[in-house]
């Protein structure tokens, strides 16, 4: 027995193969961007801080103090910033939804013609565009949603959570910021070892994030390693030029 679609009959084997192949990573909810940004920022920030104060001649205790202060301050800053930015974006989308709803109430025929034009630009025939737009506009709420999706490229019912973004950013920044401090927390005073551990962390996180992209894992790892090296090199140079007084 087969199921029919607009493209013809589809057998159960093909449907089963499609269901097994047609899987997407969960990138909704606002967590992915915040997690990647948080982890990378935590790593780069603390690697750069360690390189800067270490390059200036600071001892192990000063490096730990600087790194932990940077970790706590950065984690809270990232979390609050993510919450505010996502919440503001959601409010802006909601404002556009209300504006679109008013326009549909005032000028329903003009809005329907506008939707027909959008579908025509996508390649649909005039008759199909008019039929689809007419059916959509029969439901005012559906019309609002479709117009917002077509005009702004967002789904008003699928907005990211500011809390998810904030918590994801806080945790990932904290983990990223802790990685280059591990050797110092375990008793080492070697700046080179701390930077090597941080570099490994950058490469690993960059490689892991490539799972959500088409980029090869080694390209993702090397890209993040390069970014961290630039930041660490700049702060190390500044620290070396300024120096730290030990008296």
VODREN-402444 format. One record per atom (N, C-alpha, C): residue in three letters; atom name; x, y, z. Coordinates in steps of 0.001 Angstrom, whole numbers, m for minus. Layout:
BEGIN
code_site_xx_yy_zz
ALA_CA_X_Y_Z
...
END
This chain:
BEGIN
code_site_xx_yy_zz
UNK_N_850_m1189_0
UNK_CA_0_0_0
UNK_C_883_1236_0
UNK_N_462_2273_m686
UNK_CA_1277_3481_m767
UNK_C_472_4684_m348
UNK_N_1188_5739_34
UNK_CA_567_7015_350
UNK_C_785_7928_m838
UNK_N_m227_8799_m1070
UNK_CA_m129_9687_m2220
UNK_C_203_11091_m1761
UNK_N_1021_11727_m2542
UNK_CA_1334_13129_m2339
UNK_C_1163_13823_m3668
UNK_N_1495_15117_m3670
UNK_CA_1398_15850_m4921
UNK_C_2364_15342_m5959
UNK_N_3383_14637_m5565
UNK_CA_4385_14143_m6506
UNK_C_4084_12728_m6977
UNK_N_2975_12110_m6474
UNK_CA_2658_10768_m6893
UNK_C_2655_9808_m5733
UNK_N_2683_8530_m6028
UNK_CA_2628_7509_m4998
UNK_C_3983_7352_m4327
UNK_N_3947_7180_m2998
UNK_CA_5170_6982_m2234
UNK_C_5021_5688_m1454
UNK_N_5949_4762_m1659
UNK_CA_5884_3489_m966
UNK_C_6383_3595_458
UNK_N_6030_2612_1303
UNK_CA_6459_2635_2704
UNK_C_7975_2580_2866
UNK_N_8672_1870_1943
UNK_CA_10127_1803_2049
UNK_C_10758_3174_1835
UNK_N_10232_3905_856
UNK_CA_10777_5236_596
UNK_C_10492_6188_1751
UNK_N_9277_6077_2323
UNK_CA_8935_6927_3466
UNK_C_9848_6633_4649
UNK_N_10107_5333_4891
UNK_CA_10978_4957_6001
UNK_C_12391_5471_5776
UNK_N_12886_5351_4527
UNK_CA_14230_5843_4213
UNK_C_14297_7359_4373
UNK_N_13230_8039_3942
UNK_CA_13198_9496_4075
UNK_C_13232_9906_5535
UNK_N_12442_9240_6381
UNK_CA_12383_9585_7798
UNK_C_13718_9377_8493
UNK_N_14456_8341_8068
UNK_CA_15742_8070_8708
UNK_C_16829_9020_8236
UNK_N_16724_9490_6985
UNK_CA_17730_10384_6428
UNK_C_17453_11853_6726
UNK_N_16167_12183_6841
UNK_CA_15780_13590_6924
UNK_C_15758_14035_8390
UNK_N_16927_14079_8993
UNK_CA_17051_14502_10389
UNK_C_17881_15780_10454
UNK_N_17463_16699_11312
UNK_CA_18160_17964_11467
UNK_C_18673_18095_12897
UNK_N_19793_18788_13049
UNK_CA_20285_19093_14385
UNK_C_19368_20119_15035
UNK_N_19265_20048_16354
UNK_CA_18430_20998_17085
UNK_C_19200_22306_17250
UNK_N_18891_23284_16386
UNK_CA_19587_24570_16462
UNK_C_18620_25687_16824
UNK_N_17414_25308_17253
UNK_CA_16432_26311_17641
UNK_C_16574_26633_19122
UNK_N_15800_27632_19565
UNK_CA_15776_27967_20977
UNK_C_16836_28946_21416
UNK_N_17756_29315_20533
UNK_CA_18751_30327_20881
UNK_C_19951_29811_21647
UNK_N_20053_28479_21836
UNK_CA_21144_27966_22667
UNK_C_22454_27832_21905
UNK_N_22389_27498_20608
UNK_CA_23613_27176_19881
UNK_C_24524_28386_19734
UNK_N_23986_29497_19247
UNK_CA_24804_30695_19070
UNK_C_25379_31154_20402
UNK_N_24529_31144_21451
UNK_CA_24992_31585_22768
UNK_C_26055_30651_23325
UNK_N_25892_29340_23118
UNK_CA_26863_28368_23627
UNK_C_28211_28511_22937
UNK_N_28180_28587_21603
UNK_CA_29430_28726_20844
UNK_C_30112_30042_21180
UNK_N_29337_31115_21177
UNK_CA_29894_32427_21484
UNK_C_30460_32454_22899
UNK_N_29716_31867_23862
UNK_CA_30177_31854_25240
UNK_C_31458_31067_25424
UNK_N_31508_29857_24854
UNK_CA_32697_29016_25007
UNK_C_33920_29662_24369
UNK_N_33756_30170_23155
UNK_CA_34881_30798_22467
UNK_C_35338_32066_23176
UNK_N_34356_32859_23613
UNK_CA_34709_34099_24295
UNK_C_35416_33818_25613
UNK_N_34938_32803_26350
UNK_CA_35589_32439_27604
UNK_C_37024_31987_27391
UNK_N_37228_31156_26387
UNK_CA_38579_30680_26079
UNK_C_39494_31825_25648
UNK_N_39036_32604_24656
UNK_CA_39880_33671_24122
UNK_C_40164_34725_25181
UNK_N_39121_35103_25954
UNK_CA_39297_36137_26979
UNK_C_40336_35729_28007
UNK_N_40208_34526_28555
UNK_CA_41139_34136_29608
UNK_C_42515_33757_29073
UNK_N_42591_33224_27873
UNK_CA_43903_32989_27272
UNK_C_44621_34313_27086
UNK_N_43874_35311_26605
UNK_CA_44469_36624_26401
UNK_C_44867_37268_27723
UNK_N_44008_37151_28738
UNK_CA_44339_37717_30054
UNK_C_45588_37058_30634
UNK_N_45633_35739_30554
UNK_CA_46794_35008_31078
UNK_C_48056_35390_30320
UNK_N_47945_35489_29001
UNK_CA_49104_35874_28201
UNK_C_49554_37289_28551
UNK_N_48593_38188_28786
UNK_CA_48938_39569_29091
UNK_C_49644_39723_30428
UNK_N_49039_39181_31495
UNK_CA_49650_39343_32820
UNK_C_50892_38464_32948
UNK_N_50847_37290_32299
UNK_CA_52037_36432_32314
UNK_C_53192_37061_31563
UNK_N_52877_37680_30425
UNK_CA_53916_38360_29655
UNK_C_54498_39542_30401
UNK_N_53695_40114_31325
UNK_CA_54197_41223_32124
UNK_C_54996_40802_33337
UNK_N_55128_39490_33562
UNK_CA_55938_39002_34669
UNK_C_55168_38638_35921
UNK_N_53841_38545_35850
UNK_CA_53044_38208_37027
UNK_C_53303_36764_37452
UNK_N_53178_36513_38756
UNK_CA_53382_35158_39255
UNK_C_52087_34352_39177
UNK_N_52158_33116_39635
UNK_CA_51033_32190_39519
UNK_C_49780_32714_40215
UNK_N_49928_33262_41409
UNK_CA_48764_33744_42158
UNK_C_48064_34892_41435
UNK_N_48853_35793_40876
UNK_CA_48255_36912_40141
UNK_C_47542_36411_38894
UNK_N_48130_35425_38221
UNK_CA_47494_34868_37032
UNK_C_46165_34211_37389
UNK_N_46146_33446_38493
UNK_CA_44897_32803_38922
UNK_C_43848_33852_39283
UNK_N_44266_34862_40050
UNK_CA_43333_35914_40441
UNK_C_42765_36625_39213
UNK_N_43625_36964_38283
UNK_CA_43184_37646_37064
UNK_C_42244_36768_36250
UNK_N_42623_35496_36118
UNK_CA_41802_34579_35328
UNK_C_40435_34338_35953
UNK_N_40382_34151_37275
UNK_CA_39102_33906_37931
UNK_C_38220_35146_37899
UNK_N_38832_36315_38086
UNK_CA_38056_37551_38001
UNK_C_37491_37736_36595
UNK_N_38309_37459_35591
UNK_CA_37844_37555_34217
UNK_C_36742_36548_33920
UNK_N_36859_35345_34490
UNK_CA_35856_34308_34274
UNK_C_34505_34726_34846
UNK_N_34508_35163_36119
UNK_CA_33245_35529_36767
UNK_C_32622_36750_36104
UNK_N_33438_37794_35891
UNK_CA_32914_39011_35272
UNK_C_32405_38734_33861
UNK_N_33164_37975_33087
UNK_CA_32773_37690_31715
UNK_C_31525_36828_31625
UNK_N_31412_35833_32516
UNK_CA_30247_34944_32483
UNK_C_28965_35715_32762
UNK_N_28998_36584_33786
UNK_CA_27809_37376_34091
UNK_C_27523_38384_32983
UNK_N_28566_38995_32454
UNK_CA_28378_39961_31376
UNK_C_27768_39297_30150
UNK_N_28274_38130_29794
UNK_CA_27751_37414_28638
UNK_C_26299_37008_28858
UNK_N_25995_36480_30048
UNK_CA_24634_36020_30324
UNK_C_23640_37176_30286
UNK_N_23992_38274_30944
UNK_CA_23093_39422_30963
UNK_C_22940_40024_29568
UNK_N_24041_40069_28835
UNK_CA_23980_40602_27480
UNK_C_23121_39743_26565
UNK_N_23266_38419_26667
UNK_CA_22456_37516_25852
UNK_C_20977_37647_26204
UNK_N_20684_37699_27507
UNK_CA_19283_37818_27917
UNK_C_18676_39099_27368
UNK_N_19393_40208_27540
UNK_CA_18865_41500_27085
UNK_C_18700_41540_25573
UNK_N_19674_41008_24842
UNK_CA_19613_41079_23380
UNK_C_18500_40203_22823
UNK_N_18371_38969_23334
UNK_CA_17325_38067_22833
UNK_C_15947_38576_23230
UNK_N_15818_39060_24469
UNK_CA_14532_39582_24922
UNK_C_14117_40805_24101
UNK_N_15075_41675_23809
UNK_CA_14791_42853_22993
UNK_C_14384_42457_21583
UNK_N_15087_41470_21024
UNK_CA_14745_40989_19681
UNK_C_13335_40416_19651
UNK_N_12982_39625_20672
UNK_CA_11637_39058_20725
UNK_C_10579_40146_20839
UNK_N_10854_41174_21643
UNK_CA_9913_42284_21766
UNK_C_9758_43014_20434
UNK_N_10866_43162_19711
UNK_CA_10808_43825_18405
UNK_C_9971_43024_17419
UNK_N_10119_41691_17435
UNK_CA_9304_40843_16564
UNK_C_7831_40968_16930
UNK_N_7538_40979_18236
UNK_CA_6152_41106_18662
UNK_C_5550_42443_18241
UNK_N_6363_43504_18290
UNK_CA_5891_44815_17833
UNK_C_5558_44784_16352
UNK_N_6374_44079_15569
UNK_CA_6097_43950_14141
UNK_C_4846_43123_13888
UNK_N_4613_42107_14734
UNK_CA_3399_41305_14612
UNK_C_2166_42173_14818
UNK_N_2212_43016_15849
UNK_CA_1070_43898_16113
UNK_C_878_44896_14976
UNK_N_1977_45419_14428
UNK_CA_1880_46356_13307
UNK_C_1273_45674_12080
UNK_N_1681_44442_11824
UNK_CA_1145_43698_10684
UNK_C_m334_43385_10886
UNK_N_m714_43059_12117
UNK_CA_m2119_42786_12402
UNK_C_m2987_44019_12133
UNK_N_m2485_45200_12505
UNK_CA_m3237_46433_12241
UNK_C_m3371_46685_10739
UNK_N_m2287_46422_10008
UNK_CA_m2336_46627_8564
UNK_C_m3335_45674_7903
UNK_N_m3399_44449_8383
UNK_CA_m4347_43484_7831
UNK_C_m5791_43891_8121
UNK_N_m5991_44522_9265
UNK_CA_m7340_44994_9597
UNK_C_m7726_46208_8764
UNK_N_m6764_47096_8493
UNK_CA_m7056_48324_7760
UNK_C_m7117_48107_6247
UNK_N_m6173_47321_5735
UNK_CA_m6053_47154_4284
UNK_C_m5955_45672_3914
UNK_N_m6993_44895_4172
UNK_CA_m6904_43440_3927
UNK_C_m6644_43088_2467
UNK_N_m7291_43809_1540
UNK_CA_m7128_43473_119
UNK_C_m5720_43819_m381
UNK_N_m5192_44956_83
UNK_CA_m3827_45334_m307
UNK_C_m2812_44346_247
UNK_N_m3028_43880_1485
UNK_CA_m2120_42905_2078
UNK_C_m2194_41567_1352
UNK_N_m3400_41195_938
UNK_CA_m3542_39943_189
UNK_C_m2842_40049_m1166
UNK_N_m2982_41202_m1813
UNK_CA_m2292_41406_m3091
UNK_C_m781_41388_m2897
UNK_N_m332_41923_m1768
UNK_CA_1105_41899_m1470
UNK_C_1601_40468_m1335
UNK_N_819_39617_m680
UNK_CA_1201_38218_m516
UNK_C_1214_37497_m1853
UNK_N_251_37817_m2700
UNK_CA_238_37237_m4049
UNK_C_1534_37587_m4778
UNK_N_1956_38853_m4656
UNK_CA_3199_39268_m5295
UNK_C_4408_38518_m4770
UNK_N_4425_38238_m3464
UNK_CA_5542_37490_m2878
UNK_C_5613_36082_m3465
UNK_N_4455_35435_m3579
UNK_CA_4439_34080_m4129
UNK_C_4793_34068_m5612
UNK_N_4391_35121_m6312
UNK_CA_4768_35223_m7724
UNK_C_6284_35333_m7868
UNK_N_6910_36103_m6964
UNK_CA_8370_36249_m6999
UNK_C_9068_34925_m6688
UNK_N_8399_34069_m5917
UNK_CA_8966_32754_m5598
UNK_C_8840_31781_m6766
UNK_N_8041_32146_m7794
UNK_CA_7926_31291_m8964
UNK_C_6587_30619_m9140
UNK_N_5617_30867_m8231
UNK_CA_4309_30265_m8376
UNK_C_3522_31002_m9456
UNK_N_2576_30303_m10042
UNK_CA_1733_30913_m11076
UNK_C_778_31916_m10433
UNK_N_202_32784_m11259
UNK_CA_m732_33787_m10757
UNK_C_m1938_33133_m10096
UNK_N_m2481_32103_m10753
UNK_CA_m3676_31443_m10211
UNK_C_m3374_30769_m8869
UNK_N_m2239_30072_m8793
UNK_CA_m1871_29402_m7544
UNK_C_m1601_30413_m6448
UNK_N_m886_31488_m6779
UNK_CA_m571_32530_m5796
UNK_C_m1847_33130_m5225
UNK_N_m2801_33426_m6089
UNK_CA_m4065_34011_m5632
UNK_C_m4846_33030_m4764
UNK_N_m4849_31746_m5155
UNK_CA_m5578_30738_m4382
UNK_C_m4973_30556_m2996
UNK_N_m3636_30481_m2921
UNK_CA_m2966_30302_m1638
UNK_C_m3173_31525_m740
UNK_N_m2995_32708_m1309
UNK_CA_m3171_33934_m528
UNK_C_m4609_34065_m28
UNK_N_m5572_33714_m852
UNK_CA_m6977_33797_m455
UNK_C_m7270_32847_707
UNK_N_m6735_31630_645
UNK_CA_m6966_30670_1726
UNK_C_m6273_31112_3009
UNK_N_m5072_31636_2887
UNK_CA_m4351_32119_4069
UNK_C_m5101_33270_4723
UNK_N_m5604_34210_3930
UNK_CA_m6280_35378_4484
UNK_C_m7664_35060_5035
UNK_N_m8140_33846_4810
UNK_CA_m9396_33440_5429
UNK_C_m9236_33274_6936
UNK_N_m8000_33086_7399
UNK_CA_m7692_32970_8829
UNK_C_m6797_34148_9205
UNK_N_m7315_35151_9920
UNK_CA_m6526_36350_10226
UNK_C_m5209_36067_10943
UNK_N_m5212_35145_11903
UNK_CA_m3982_34850_12640
UNK_C_m2953_34158_11753
UNK_N_m3435_33270_10890
UNK_CA_m2522_32626_9948
UNK_C_m1953_33659_8983
UNK_N_m2779_34600_8568
UNK_CA_m2301_35645_7662
UNK_C_m1203_36478_8313
UNK_N_m1379_36827_9584
UNK_CA_m339_37578_10299
UNK_C_962_36790_10332
UNK_N_861_35519_10684
UNK_CA_2059_34686_10798
UNK_C_2780_34548_9464
UNK_N_2018_34329_8382
UNK_CA_2625_34142_7061
UNK_C_3270_35440_6586
UNK_N_2600_36570_6794
UNK_CA_3173_37842_6366
UNK_C_4469_38144_7121
UNK_N_4484_37894_8423
UNK_CA_5705_38128_9209
UNK_C_6817_37201_8742
UNK_N_6482_35944_8484
UNK_CA_7494_34988_8035
UNK_C_8068_35381_6683
UNK_N_7203_35829_5780
UNK_CA_7646_36186_4443
UNK_C_8391_37517_4418
UNK_N_7934_38490_5191
UNK_CA_8510_39830_5126
UNK_C_9749_39989_6009
UNK_N_9767_39328_7181
UNK_CA_10892_39477_8106
UNK_C_11789_38246_8167
UNK_N_11315_37123_7648
UNK_CA_12121_35908_7692
UNK_C_12183_35267_9063
UNK_N_11185_35527_9917
UNK_CA_11152_34922_11255
UNK_C_9784_34306_11486
UNK_N_9747_33302_12360
UNK_CA_8493_32681_12765
UNK_C_8108_33250_14121
UNK_N_7029_34041_14214
UNK_CA_6676_34661_15494
UNK_C_6345_33654_16588
UNK_N_6019_32414_16218
UNK_CA_5706_31385_17210
UNK_C_6933_30585_17642
UNK_N_8081_30837_17027
UNK_CA_9286_30064_17323
UNK_C_10453_30991_17651
UNK_N_10246_31882_18604
UNK_CA_11300_32800_18995
UNK_C_12201_32176_20066
UNK_N_13505_32503_20055
UNK_CA_14422_31922_21039
UNK_C_14112_32395_22449
UNK_N_14441_31572_23418
UNK_CA_14220_31910_24823
UNK_C_15393_32715_25361
UNK_N_15151_33894_25948
UNK_CA_16262_34651_26538
UNK_C_16907_33918_27702
UNK_N_16113_33140_28451
UNK_CA_16675_32382_29572
UNK_C_17600_31276_29082
UNK_N_17196_30593_28012
UNK_CA_18056_29550_27438
UNK_C_19365_30139_26949
UNK_N_19284_31275_26257
UNK_CA_20494_31923_25750
UNK_C_21397_32375_26890
UNK_N_20802_32933_27945
UNK_CA_21596_33439_29069
UNK_C_22301_32308_29813
UNK_N_21558_31255_30143
UNK_CA_22151_30133_30892
UNK_C_23206_29429_30051
UNK_N_22905_29208_28772
UNK_CA_23862_28557_27879
UNK_C_25152_29355_27782
UNK_N_25012_30671_27632
UNK_CA_26180_31533_27520
UNK_C_26993_31543_28812
UNK_N_26302_31633_29963
UNK_CA_26984_31661_31263
UNK_C_27798_30390_31488
UNK_N_27168_29247_31274
UNK_CA_27852_27977_31533
UNK_C_29023_27757_30580
UNK_N_28801_28041_29308
UNK_CA_29853_27788_28324
UNK_C_31014_28761_28479
UNK_N_30722_30018_28815
UNK_CA_31808_30960_29072
UNK_C_32625_30496_30275
UNK_N_31947_30040_31324
UNK_CA_32648_29588_32529
UNK_C_33562_28407_32239
UNK_N_33047_27445_31472
UNK_CA_33866_26279_31119
UNK_C_35040_26707_30253
UNK_N_34766_27530_29239
UNK_CA_35840_27992_28368
UNK_C_36895_28786_29116
UNK_N_36447_29669_30032
UNK_CA_37391_30475_30784
UNK_C_38216_29679_31782
UNK_N_37679_28538_32219
UNK_CA_38394_27719_33202
UNK_C_39517_26902_32574
UNK_N_39369_26530_31312
UNK_CA_40327_25619_30670
UNK_C_41769_26113_30741
UNK_N_42096_27343_30339
UNK_CA_43503_27758_30402
UNK_C_44021_27963_31819
UNK_N_43116_27997_32811
UNK_CA_43546_28153_34203
UNK_C_43886_26819_34869
UNK_N_43492_25720_34248
UNK_CA_43660_24406_34880
UNK_C_45102_24140_35327
UNK_N_46123_24356_34478
UNK_CA_47490_24084_34938
UNK_C_47881_24904_36164
UNK_N_47461_26165_36218
UNK_CA_47807_27025_37359
UNK_C_47067_26597_38617
UNK_N_45806_26191_38469
UNK_CA_45047_25702_39615
UNK_C_45608_24393_40157
UNK_N_46285_23633_39303
UNK_CA_46894_22367_39724
UNK_C_48318_22537_40229
UNK_N_48791_23788_40289
UNK_CA_50098_24050_40890
UNK_C_51189_24480_39940
UNK_N_50932_24468_38640
UNK_CA_51952_24861_37678
UNK_C_52110_26381_37640
UNK_N_53320_26829_37357
UNK_CA_53587_28262_37183
UNK_C_54028_28568_35753
UNK_N_53883_27584_34880
UNK_CA_54357_27732_33508
UNK_C_53319_28440_32643
UNK_N_53670_29615_32160
UNK_CA_52787_30342_31254
UNK_C_52602_29565_29955
UNK_N_53671_28990_29460
UNK_CA_53600_28239_28205
UNK_C_52620_27081_28314
UNK_N_52618_26369_29459
UNK_CA_51708_25238_29638
UNK_C_50258_25705_29647
UNK_N_50000_26817_30331
UNK_CA_48639_27349_30357
UNK_C_48156_27721_28972
UNK_N_49034_28332_28183
UNK_CA_48654_28726_26829
UNK_C_48463_27507_25934
UNK_N_49257_26475_26129
UNK_CA_49105_25251_25333
UNK_C_47768_24575_25639
UNK_N_47437_24505_26934
UNK_CA_46147_23916_27318
UNK_C_44991_24731_26727
UNK_N_45110_26053_26792
UNK_CA_44092_26910_26202
UNK_C_43982_26720_24702
UNK_N_45123_26554_24039
UNK_CA_45120_26337_22586
UNK_C_44436_25025_22234
UNK_N_44688_23988_23036
UNK_CA_44020_22702_22804
UNK_C_42516_22867_22970
UNK_N_42117_23621_24000
UNK_CA_40692_23871_24219
UNK_C_40062_24591_23042
UNK_N_40745_25587_22509
UNK_CA_40233_26317_21351
UNK_C_40047_25386_20153
UNK_N_41043_24574_19898
UNK_CA_40967_23664_18746
UNK_C_39826_22668_18913
UNK_N_39679_22110_20111
UNK_CA_38643_21106_20351
UNK_C_37253_21725_20197
UNK_N_37035_22891_20813
UNK_CA_35719_23530_20718
UNK_C_35419_23922_19278
UNK_N_36416_24445_18569
UNK_CA_36212_24783_17170
UNK_C_35871_23570_16326
UNK_N_36533_22461_16619
UNK_CA_36249_21230_15879
UNK_C_34848_20709_16197
UNK_N_34422_20816_17459
UNK_CA_33098_20340_17844
UNK_C_31990_21162_17202
UNK_N_32191_22470_17117
UNK_CA_31152_23317_16526
UNK_C_30978_23058_15031
UNK_N_31998_22505_14395
UNK_CA_31878_22211_12961
UNK_C_30832_21127_12701
UNK_N_30422_20429_13751
UNK_CA_29374_19404_13613
UNK_C_28066_20028_13125
UNK_N_27855_21300_13440
UNK_CA_26625_21972_13050
UNK_C_26766_22721_11729
UNK_N_27900_22579_11076
UNK_CA_28157_23294_9832
UNK_C_28635_22314_8764
UNK_N_28943_22845_7586
UNK_CA_29527_22027_6517
UNK_C_31046_22108_6513
UNK_N_31613_22808_7484
UNK_CA_33057_23020_7547
UNK_C_33745_21765_8103
UNK_N_34855_21317_7533
UNK_CA_35601_20191_8103
UNK_C_36033_20494_9538
UNK_N_36115_19451_10374
UNK_CA_36403_19668_11791
UNK_C_37755_20336_12003
UNK_N_38742_19974_11185
UNK_CA_40074_20536_11376
UNK_C_40131_22005_10954
UNK_N_39287_22379_9995
UNK_CA_39225_23797_9606
UNK_C_38614_24617_10729
UNK_N_37518_24099_11329
UNK_CA_36904_24788_12454
UNK_C_37859_24933_13624
UNK_N_38614_23855_13897
UNK_CA_39574_23912_14998
UNK_C_40696_24897_14746
UNK_N_41251_24878_13540
UNK_CA_42347_25789_13222
UNK_C_41893_27243_13187
UNK_N_40671_27480_12755
UNK_CA_40161_28848_12710
UNK_C_40091_29442_14115
UNK_N_39526_28676_15052
UNK_CA_39427_29182_16424
UNK_C_40801_29312_17070
UNK_N_41702_28398_16734
UNK_CA_43059_28485_17254
UNK_C_43752_29754_16761
UNK_N_43519_30103_15513
UNK_CA_44103_31322_14952
UNK_C_43559_32562_15653
UNK_N_42235_32595_15883
UNK_CA_41637_33732_16570
UNK_C_42240_33904_17961
UNK_N_42362_32795_18684
UNK_CA_42934_32860_20027
UNK_C_44387_33288_20010
UNK_N_45130_32819_19022
UNK_CA_46553_33176_18927
UNK_C_46729_34672_18677
UNK_N_45859_35248_17855
UNK_CA_45941_36687_17591
UNK_C_45708_37477_18869
UNK_N_44655_37107_19627
UNK_CA_44345_37811_20865
UNK_C_45452_37629_21895
UNK_N_45939_36393_22041
UNK_CA_46981_36131_23026
UNK_C_48281_36847_22659
UNK_N_48605_36861_21373
UNK_CA_49818_37550_20944
UNK_C_49763_39036_21213
UNK_N_48591_39632_20973
UNK_CA_48443_41069_21204
UNK_C_48568_41411_22683
UNK_N_47894_40641_23557
UNK_CA_47953_40954_24986
UNK_C_49322_40608_25583
UNK_N_49950_39577_25072
UNK_CA_51296_39254_25553
UNK_C_52258_40397_25240
UNK_N_52133_40962_24056
UNK_CA_52979_42092_23673
UNK_C_52731_43293_24581
UNK_N_51458_43582_24856
UNK_CA_51130_44685_25751
UNK_C_51680_44442_27148
UNK_N_51492_43216_27653
UNK_CA_52002_42883_28977
UNK_C_53526_42998_29045
UNK_N_54193_42553_28017
UNK_CA_55664_42626_27988
UNK_C_56148_44067_27973
UNK_N_55418_44922_27266
UNK_CA_55827_46342_27167
UNK_C_55568_47093_28478
UNK_N_54460_46765_29133
UNK_CA_54105_47488_30362
UNK_C_54780_46875_31575
UNK_N_54709_45547_31690
UNK_CA_55329_44864_32808
UNK_C_54491_44943_34065
UNK_N_54831_44090_35057
UNK_CA_54155_44053_36336
UNK_C_55182_44236_37435
UNK_N_54907_45172_38334
UNK_CA_55817_45422_39439
UNK_C_55665_44334_40488
UNK_N_56755_43790_40938
UNK_CA_56713_42748_41964
UNK_C_57176_43244_43311
UNK_N_57362_44561_43438
UNK_CA_57813_45125_44717
UNK_C_56664_45755_45464
END
